[in-house]
């Protein structure tokens, strides 16, 4: 669990994706649930060139996404709502690759 300002990221430890060794993870952040494809190393395709290459963010209890990223923002529109932006930022920071010691 990672806390970013007021947003806490919780990854679902029972996520089926964890059991079948895929890169998809599920979790909650603030008032949102998310599914994210996360890799160990950053990529030009990731959000902010990071490790999250796909993200679906939903308001709790809703089936309709409030933000979608699949190697780029859906409809080329980055979220502008402050709460959604904070949730995305918290997820990206939670999964960022650790800095390598020199």
Rosetta blueprint (number, residue, H / E / L):
1 X L
2 X E
3 X E
4 X E
5 X L
6 X L
7 X E
8 X E
9 X E
10 X E
11 X E
12 X L
13 X L
14 X L
15 X L
16 X H
17 X H
18 X H
19 X H
20 X L
21 X L
22 X L
23 X L
24 X E
25 X E
26 X E
27 X E
28 X E
29 X E
30 X L
31 X L
32 X E
33 X E
34 X E
35 X E
36 X E
37 X E
38 X E
39 X L
40 X L
41 X L
42 X L
43 X L
44 X L
45 X L
46 X L
47 X H
48 X H
49 X H
50 X L
51 X L
52 X E
53 X E
54 X E
55 X E
56 X E
57 X E
58 X E
59 X E
60 X L
61 X L
62 X L
63 X L
64 X L
65 X E
66 X E
67 X E
68 X E
69 X E
70 X E
71 X L
72 X L
73 X E
74 X H
75 X H
76 X H
77 X L
78 X L
79 X L
80 X L
81 X L
82 X H
83 X H
84 X H
85 X H
86 X H
87 X H
88 X H
89 X H
90 X H
91 X H
92 X H
93 X H
94 X H
95 X H
96 X L
97 X L
98 X L
99 X L
100 X L
101 X L
102 X L
